[in-house]
Amino acid sequence: MSSIVNLVAAELGVSVVPASTAQLQLPGVRYLDIEGQMPLARLALAVAPGALDTAPLVRHLWALAEVL
């Protein structure tokens, strides 16, 4: 999982990761708990630094994750 979070930190994407991955604290990477119906695994959304401000798709994905 650390490879995925490193890609997010490098501003090369976003990812849905297990909540335990949030222990990997990298500068600028934010995690959002995904709530709702009991999932099979707890998930979080990792977002690259500045992506919420510069990438409309990422901003929409973040907004969707907040309501799920």
Secondary structure, 3 states (H helix, E strand, C coil): CHHHHHHHHCCCCCEEEEHHHHHCCCCCCEEEECCCCCCCCCEEEEECCCHHHHCHHHHHHHHHHHHC
